[in-house]
């Protein structure tokens, strides 16, 4: 995924077997365990969430 082009990333994100669920006032993206790129998407979202928020 590190060398993926934007078209490939967009395809994988939009065609993920996932559901958006709500619980405890939070939204969650539940990615199917059998999806081929599931672990890569989870790692990408985890890295995005770890970024510091911009100072305002």
PyMOL Python script that loads the backbone (N, CA, C, O; Angstrom):
from pymol import cmd

cmd.read_pdbstr("""\
ATOM      1  N   UNK A   1       0.810  -1.191   0.000  1.00  0.00           N
ATOM      2  CA  UNK A   1       0.000   0.000   0.000  1.00  0.00           C
ATOM      3  C   UNK A   1       0.860   1.265   0.000  1.00  0.00           C
ATOM      4  O   UNK A   1       0.390   2.327  -0.406  1.00  0.00           O
ATOM      5  N   UNK A   2       2.096   1.166   0.443  1.00  0.00           N
ATOM      6  CA  UNK A   2       2.948   2.347   0.517  1.00  0.00           C
ATOM      7  C   UNK A   2       3.252   2.900  -0.877  1.00  0.00           C
ATOM      8  O   UNK A   2       3.467   4.102  -1.030  1.00  0.00           O
ATOM      9  N   UNK A   3       3.272   2.045  -1.879  1.00  0.00           N
ATOM     10  CA  UNK A   3       3.585   2.505  -3.229  1.00  0.00           C
ATOM     11  C   UNK A   3       2.339   2.582  -4.103  1.00  0.00           C
ATOM     12  O   UNK A   3       2.448   2.751  -5.318  1.00  0.00           O
ATOM     13  N   UNK A   4       1.168   2.462  -3.507  1.00  0.00           N
ATOM     14  CA  UNK A   4      -0.077   2.454  -4.280  1.00  0.00           C
ATOM     15  C   UNK A   4      -0.375   3.832  -4.861  1.00  0.00           C
ATOM     16  O   UNK A   4      -0.129   4.859  -4.229  1.00  0.00           O
ATOM     17  N   UNK A   5      -0.897   3.827  -6.051  1.00  0.00           N
ATOM     18  CA  UNK A   5      -1.318   5.052  -6.712  1.00  0.00           C
ATOM     19  C   UNK A   5      -2.674   5.477  -6.151  1.00  0.00           C
ATOM     20  O   UNK A   5      -3.381   4.647  -5.580  1.00  0.00           O
ATOM     21  N   UNK A   6      -3.056   6.750  -6.298  1.00  0.00           N
ATOM     22  CA  UNK A   6      -4.353   7.210  -5.782  1.00  0.00           C
ATOM     23  C   UNK A   6      -5.540   6.400  -6.306  1.00  0.00           C
ATOM     24  O   UNK A   6      -6.496   6.159  -5.569  1.00  0.00           O
ATOM     25  N   UNK A   7      -5.488   5.983  -7.560  1.00  0.00           N
ATOM     26  CA  UNK A   7      -6.596   5.216  -8.127  1.00  0.00           C
ATOM     27  C   UNK A   7      -6.768   3.879  -7.402  1.00  0.00           C
ATOM     28  O   UNK A   7      -7.891   3.450  -7.137  1.00  0.00           O
ATOM     29  N   UNK A   8      -5.657   3.231  -7.087  1.00  0.00           N
ATOM     30  CA  UNK A   8      -5.693   1.950  -6.387  1.00  0.00           C
ATOM     31  C   UNK A   8      -6.200   2.125  -4.952  1.00  0.00           C
ATOM     32  O   UNK A   8      -7.004   1.323  -4.476  1.00  0.00           O
ATOM     33  N   UNK A   9      -5.733   3.164  -4.270  1.00  0.00           N
ATOM     34  CA  UNK A   9      -6.199   3.431  -2.915  1.00  0.00           C
ATOM     35  C   UNK A   9      -7.695   3.715  -2.890  1.00  0.00           C
ATOM     36  O   UNK A   9      -8.414   3.189  -2.041  1.00  0.00           O
ATOM     37  N   UNK A  10      -8.158   4.534  -3.805  1.00  0.00           N
ATOM     38  CA  UNK A  10      -9.576   4.879  -3.882  1.00  0.00           C
ATOM     39  C   UNK A  10     -10.418   3.629  -4.127  1.00  0.00           C
ATOM     40  O   UNK A  10     -11.474   3.459  -3.516  1.00  0.00           O
ATOM     41  N   UNK A  11      -9.953   2.755  -5.021  1.00  0.00           N
ATOM     42  CA  UNK A  11     -10.675   1.525  -5.328  1.00  0.00           C
ATOM     43  C   UNK A  11     -10.801   0.656  -4.077  1.00  0.00           C
ATOM     44  O   UNK A  11     -11.880   0.149  -3.769  1.00  0.00           O
ATOM     45  N   UNK A  12      -9.696   0.491  -3.367  1.00  0.00           N
ATOM     46  CA  UNK A  12      -9.708  -0.383  -2.193  1.00  0.00           C
ATOM     47  C   UNK A  12     -10.549   0.190  -1.063  1.00  0.00           C
ATOM     48  O   UNK A  12     -11.213  -0.562  -0.349  1.00  0.00           O
ATOM     49  N   UNK A  13     -10.534   1.506  -0.888  1.00  0.00           N
ATOM     50  CA  UNK A  13     -11.343   2.108   0.159  1.00  0.00           C
ATOM     51  C   UNK A  13     -12.834   2.039  -0.160  1.00  0.00           C
ATOM     52  O   UNK A  13     -13.644   1.738   0.717  1.00  0.00           O
ATOM     53  N   UNK A  14     -13.193   2.313  -1.390  1.00  0.00           N
ATOM     54  CA  UNK A  14     -14.605   2.346  -1.758  1.00  0.00           C
ATOM     55  C   UNK A  14     -15.215   0.965  -1.927  1.00  0.00           C
ATOM     56  O   UNK A  14     -16.436   0.821  -1.871  1.00  0.00           O
ATOM     57  N   UNK A  15     -14.395  -0.044  -2.130  1.00  0.00           N
ATOM     58  CA  UNK A  15     -14.912  -1.397  -2.334  1.00  0.00           C
ATOM     59  C   UNK A  15     -14.648  -2.306  -1.133  1.00  0.00           C
ATOM     60  O   UNK A  15     -14.659  -3.530  -1.267  1.00  0.00           O
ATOM     61  N   UNK A  16     -14.416  -1.726   0.011  1.00  0.00           N
ATOM     62  CA  UNK A  16     -14.167  -2.521   1.215  1.00  0.00           C
ATOM     63  C   UNK A  16     -15.471  -3.118   1.723  1.00  0.00           C
ATOM     64  O   UNK A  16     -16.513  -2.462   1.717  1.00  0.00           O
ATOM     65  N   UNK A  17     -15.401  -4.367   2.161  1.00  0.00           N
ATOM     66  CA  UNK A  17     -16.562  -5.021   2.766  1.00  0.00           C
ATOM     67  C   UNK A  17     -16.616  -4.571   4.220  1.00  0.00           C
ATOM     68  O   UNK A  17     -16.001  -5.187   5.090  1.00  0.00           O
ATOM     69  N   UNK A  18     -17.351  -3.498   4.479  1.00  0.00           N
ATOM     70  CA  UNK A  18     -17.388  -2.931   5.821  1.00  0.00           C
ATOM     71  C   UNK A  18     -18.764  -2.329   6.097  1.00  0.00           C
ATOM     72  O   UNK A  18     -19.552  -2.061   5.189  1.00  0.00           O
ATOM     73  N   UNK A  19     -19.017  -2.129   7.391  1.00  0.00           N
ATOM     74  CA  UNK A  19     -20.243  -1.470   7.823  1.00  0.00           C
ATOM     75  C   UNK A  19     -19.877  -0.358   8.791  1.00  0.00           C
ATOM     76  O   UNK A  19     -18.916  -0.474   9.551  1.00  0.00           O
ATOM     77  N   UNK A  20     -20.646   0.715   8.758  1.00  0.00           N
ATOM     78  CA  UNK A  20     -20.493   1.782   9.734  1.00  0.00           C
ATOM     79  C   UNK A  20     -21.521   1.515  10.824  1.00  0.00           C
ATOM     80  O   UNK A  20     -22.717   1.427  10.549  1.00  0.00           O
ATOM     81  N   UNK A  21     -21.052   1.387  12.067  1.00  0.00           N
ATOM     82  CA  UNK A  21     -21.943   1.117  13.187  1.00  0.00           C
ATOM     83  C   UNK A  21     -21.825   2.241  14.203  1.00  0.00           C
ATOM     84  O   UNK A  21     -20.838   2.976  14.232  1.00  0.00           O
ATOM     85  N   UNK A  22     -22.839   2.359  15.026  1.00  0.00           N
ATOM     86  CA  UNK A  22     -22.886   3.396  16.041  1.00  0.00           C
ATOM     87  C   UNK A  22     -23.056   2.744  17.402  1.00  0.00           C
ATOM     88  O   UNK A  22     -23.832   1.801  17.551  1.00  0.00           O
ATOM     89  N   UNK A  23     -22.340   3.239  18.383  1.00  0.00           N
ATOM     90  CA  UNK A  23     -22.477   2.722  19.735  1.00  0.00           C
ATOM     91  C   UNK A  23     -21.638   3.529  20.697  1.00  0.00           C
ATOM     92  O   UNK A  23     -20.484   3.843  20.407  1.00  0.00           O
ATOM     93  N   UNK A  24     -22.196   3.861  21.817  1.00  0.00           N
ATOM     94  CA  UNK A  24     -21.453   4.638  22.805  1.00  0.00           C
ATOM     95  C   UNK A  24     -21.060   5.999  22.286  1.00  0.00           C
ATOM     96  O   UNK A  24     -19.974   6.495  22.585  1.00  0.00           O
ATOM     97  N   UNK A  25     -21.940   6.606  21.510  1.00  0.00           N
ATOM     98  CA  UNK A  25     -21.712   7.942  20.910  1.00  0.00           C
ATOM     99  C   UNK A  25     -20.508   7.994  19.976  1.00  0.00           C
ATOM    100  O   UNK A  25     -19.931   9.059  19.757  1.00  0.00           O
ATOM    101  N   UNK A  26     -20.134   6.855  19.433  1.00  0.00           N
ATOM    102  CA  UNK A  26     -19.007   6.805  18.511  1.00  0.00           C
ATOM    103  C   UNK A  26     -19.426   6.092  17.238  1.00  0.00           C
ATOM    104  O   UNK A  26     -20.290   5.215  17.259  1.00  0.00           O
ATOM    105  N   UNK A  27     -18.810   6.474  16.140  1.00  0.00           N
ATOM    106  CA  UNK A  27     -18.986   5.761  14.878  1.00  0.00           C
ATOM    107  C   UNK A  27     -17.812   4.814  14.704  1.00  0.00           C
ATOM    108  O   UNK A  27     -16.664   5.168  14.972  1.00  0.00           O
ATOM    109  N   UNK A  28     -18.114   3.618  14.256  1.00  0.00           N
ATOM    110  CA  UNK A  28     -17.054   2.633  14.033  1.00  0.00           C
ATOM    111  C   UNK A  28     -17.183   2.069  12.636  1.00  0.00           C
ATOM    112  O   UNK A  28     -18.286   1.895  12.117  1.00  0.00           O
ATOM    113  N   UNK A  29     -16.062   1.792  12.049  1.00  0.00           N
ATOM    114  CA  UNK A  29     -16.024   1.133  10.744  1.00  0.00           C
ATOM    115  C   UNK A  29     -15.646  -0.319  10.992  1.00  0.00           C
ATOM    116  O   UNK A  29     -14.525  -0.615  11.405  1.00  0.00           O
ATOM    117  N   UNK A  30     -16.581  -1.217  10.738  1.00  0.00           N
ATOM    118  CA  UNK A  30     -16.344  -2.645  10.970  1.00  0.00           C
ATOM    119  C   UNK A  30     -15.995  -3.290   9.636  1.00  0.00           C
ATOM    120  O   UNK A  30     -16.848  -3.452   8.764  1.00  0.00           O
ATOM    121  N   UNK A  31     -14.735  -3.650   9.498  1.00  0.00           N
ATOM    122  CA  UNK A  31     -14.234  -4.261   8.274  1.00  0.00           C
ATOM    123  C   UNK A  31     -14.283  -5.774   8.427  1.00  0.00           C
ATOM    124  O   UNK A  31     -13.876  -6.313   9.456  1.00  0.00           O
ATOM    125  N   UNK A  32     -14.778  -6.454   7.408  1.00  0.00           N
ATOM    126  CA  UNK A  32     -14.896  -7.914   7.451  1.00  0.00           C
ATOM    127  C   UNK A  32     -13.511  -8.550   7.621  1.00  0.00           C
ATOM    128  O   UNK A  32     -12.540  -8.120   6.997  1.00  0.00           O
ATOM    129  N   UNK A  33     -13.436  -9.559   8.458  1.00  0.00           N
ATOM    130  CA  UNK A  33     -12.153 -10.216   8.752  1.00  0.00           C
ATOM    131  C   UNK A  33     -11.605 -10.960   7.537  1.00  0.00           C
ATOM    132  O   UNK A  33     -10.396 -11.167   7.438  1.00  0.00           O
ATOM    133  N   UNK A  34     -12.466 -11.359   6.623  1.00  0.00           N
ATOM    134  CA  UNK A  34     -12.025 -12.126   5.459  1.00  0.00           C
ATOM    135  C   UNK A  34     -11.670 -11.242   4.266  1.00  0.00           C
ATOM    136  O   UNK A  34     -11.274 -11.757   3.220  1.00  0.00           O
ATOM    137  N   UNK A  35     -11.801  -9.933   4.400  1.00  0.00           N
ATOM    138  CA  UNK A  35     -11.510  -9.036   3.287  1.00  0.00           C
ATOM    139  C   UNK A  35     -10.004  -9.016   3.033  1.00  0.00           C
ATOM    140  O   UNK A  35      -9.231  -8.856   3.977  1.00  0.00           O
ATOM    141  N   UNK A  36      -9.566  -9.175   1.769  1.00  0.00           N
ATOM    142  CA  UNK A  36      -8.128  -9.288   1.476  1.00  0.00           C
ATOM    143  C   UNK A  36      -7.274  -8.117   1.962  1.00  0.00           C
ATOM    144  O   UNK A  36      -6.127  -8.318   2.360  1.00  0.00           O
ATOM    145  N   UNK A  37      -7.810  -6.909   1.935  1.00  0.00           N
ATOM    146  CA  UNK A  37      -7.020  -5.733   2.318  1.00  0.00           C
ATOM    147  C   UNK A  37      -7.448  -5.194   3.669  1.00  0.00           C
ATOM    148  O   UNK A  37      -7.133  -4.052   4.003  1.00  0.00           O
ATOM    149  N   UNK A  38      -8.152  -5.983   4.443  1.00  0.00           N
ATOM    150  CA  UNK A  38      -8.665  -5.522   5.734  1.00  0.00           C
ATOM    151  C   UNK A  38      -7.587  -5.064   6.681  1.00  0.00           C
ATOM    152  O   UNK A  38      -7.703  -3.996   7.282  1.00  0.00           O
ATOM    153  N   UNK A  39      -6.535  -5.853   6.830  1.00  0.00           N
ATOM    154  CA  UNK A  39      -5.465  -5.498   7.766  1.00  0.00           C
ATOM    155  C   UNK A  39      -4.743  -4.231   7.314  1.00  0.00           C
ATOM    156  O   UNK A  39      -4.351  -3.414   8.147  1.00  0.00           O
ATOM    157  N   UNK A  40      -4.566  -4.060   6.020  1.00  0.00           N
ATOM    158  CA  UNK A  40      -3.893  -2.864   5.523  1.00  0.00           C
ATOM    159  C   UNK A  40      -4.742  -1.619   5.786  1.00  0.00           C
ATOM    160  O   UNK A  40      -4.209  -0.570   6.150  1.00  0.00           O
ATOM    161  N   UNK A  41      -6.059  -1.731   5.604  1.00  0.00           N
ATOM    162  CA  UNK A  41      -6.937  -0.596   5.873  1.00  0.00           C
ATOM    163  C   UNK A  41      -6.976  -0.263   7.360  1.00  0.00           C
ATOM    164  O   UNK A  41      -6.983   0.910   7.733  1.00  0.00           O
ATOM    165  N   UNK A  42      -7.001  -1.278   8.202  1.00  0.00           N
ATOM    166  CA  UNK A  42      -7.002  -1.042   9.645  1.00  0.00           C
ATOM    167  C   UNK A  42      -5.709  -0.345  10.061  1.00  0.00           C
ATOM    168  O   UNK A  42      -5.739   0.593  10.858  1.00  0.00           O
ATOM    169  N   UNK A  43      -4.586  -0.794   9.531  1.00  0.00           N
ATOM    170  CA  UNK A  43      -3.307  -0.145   9.840  1.00  0.00           C
ATOM    171  C   UNK A  43      -3.288   1.304   9.372  1.00  0.00           C
ATOM    172  O   UNK A  43      -2.774   2.175  10.073  1.00  0.00           O
ATOM    173  N   UNK A  44      -3.838   1.566   8.202  1.00  0.00           N
ATOM    174  CA  UNK A  44      -3.871   2.936   7.675  1.00  0.00           C
ATOM    175  C   UNK A  44      -4.726   3.840   8.559  1.00  0.00           C
ATOM    176  O   UNK A  44      -4.322   4.963   8.862  1.00  0.00           O
ATOM    177  N   UNK A  45      -5.904   3.366   8.977  1.00  0.00           N
ATOM    178  CA  UNK A  45      -6.765   4.176   9.837  1.00  0.00           C
ATOM    179  C   UNK A  45      -6.150   4.374  11.213  1.00  0.00           C
ATOM    180  O   UNK A  45      -6.323   5.433  11.816  1.00  0.00           O
ATOM    181  N   UNK A  46      -5.438   3.380  11.720  1.00  0.00           N
ATOM    182  CA  UNK A  46      -4.771   3.508  13.006  1.00  0.00           C
ATOM    183  C   UNK A  46      -3.671   4.563  12.939  1.00  0.00           C
ATOM    184  O   UNK A  46      -3.514   5.363  13.860  1.00  0.00           O
ATOM    185  N   UNK A  47      -2.919   4.560  11.854  1.00  0.00           N
ATOM    186  CA  UNK A  47      -1.850   5.560  11.695  1.00  0.00           C
ATOM    187  C   UNK A  47      -2.424   6.961  11.543  1.00  0.00           C
ATOM    188  O   UNK A  47      -1.853   7.925  12.053  1.00  0.00           O
ATOM    189  N   UNK A  48      -3.546   7.080  10.846  1.00  0.00           N
ATOM    190  CA  UNK A  48      -4.190   8.396  10.709  1.00  0.00           C
ATOM    191  C   UNK A  48      -4.700   8.900  12.048  1.00  0.00           C
ATOM    192  O   UNK A  48      -4.569  10.085  12.354  1.00  0.00           O
ATOM    193  N   UNK A  49      -5.280   8.015  12.848  1.00  0.00           N
ATOM    194  CA  UNK A  49      -5.806   8.407  14.144  1.00  0.00           C
ATOM    195  C   UNK A  49      -4.687   8.823  15.110  1.00  0.00           C
ATOM    196  O   UNK A  49      -4.917   9.616  16.022  1.00  0.00           O
ATOM    197  N   UNK A  50      -3.484   8.288  14.907  1.00  0.00           N
ATOM    198  CA  UNK A  50      -2.357   8.595  15.797  1.00  0.00           C
ATOM    199  C   UNK A  50      -1.705   9.935  15.493  1.00  0.00           C
ATOM    200  O   UNK A  50      -0.909  10.424  16.293  1.00  0.00           O
ATOM    201  N   UNK A  51      -2.023  10.536  14.361  1.00  0.00           N
ATOM    202  CA  UNK A  51      -1.432  11.831  14.031  1.00  0.00           C
ATOM    203  C   UNK A  51      -1.912  12.904  15.007  1.00  0.00           C
ATOM    204  O   UNK A  51      -3.077  12.889  15.406  1.00  0.00           O
ATOM    205  N   UNK A  52      -1.049  13.822  15.395  1.00  0.00           N
ATOM    206  CA  UNK A  52      -1.489  14.869  16.298  1.00  0.00           C
ATOM    207  C   UNK A  52      -2.440  15.836  15.595  1.00  0.00           C
ATOM    208  O   UNK A  52      -2.307  16.112  14.403  1.00  0.00           O
ATOM    209  N   UNK A  53      -3.385  16.334  16.353  1.00  0.00           N
ATOM    210  CA  UNK A  53      -4.341  17.295  15.798  1.00  0.00           C
ATOM    211  C   UNK A  53      -3.642  18.632  15.589  1.00  0.00           C
ATOM    212  O   UNK A  53      -2.791  19.017  16.391  1.00  0.00           O
ATOM    213  N   UNK A  54      -3.994  19.348  14.516  1.00  0.00           N
ATOM    214  CA  UNK A  54      -3.349  20.642  14.272  1.00  0.00           C
ATOM    215  C   UNK A  54      -3.737  21.664  15.355  1.00  0.00           C
ATOM    216  O   UNK A  54      -4.871  21.683  15.833  1.00  0.00           O
ATOM    217  N   UNK A  55      -2.790  22.489  15.716  1.00  0.00           N
ATOM    218  CA  UNK A  55      -3.042  23.531  16.714  1.00  0.00           C
ATOM    219  C   UNK A  55      -3.824  24.675  16.067  1.00  0.00           C
ATOM    220  O   UNK A  55      -3.546  25.080  14.938  1.00  0.00           O
ATOM    221  N   UNK A  56      -4.786  25.172  16.794  1.00  0.00           N
ATOM    222  CA  UNK A  56      -5.587  26.294  16.260  1.00  0.00           C
ATOM    223  C   UNK A  56      -5.379  27.536  17.061  1.00  0.00           C
ATOM    224  O   UNK A  56      -5.970  28.573  16.757  1.00  0.00           O
TER     225      UNK A  56
END
""", "prot")
cmd.dss("prot")
cmd.show_as("cartoon", "prot")
cmd.util.cbc("prot")
cmd.orient("prot")
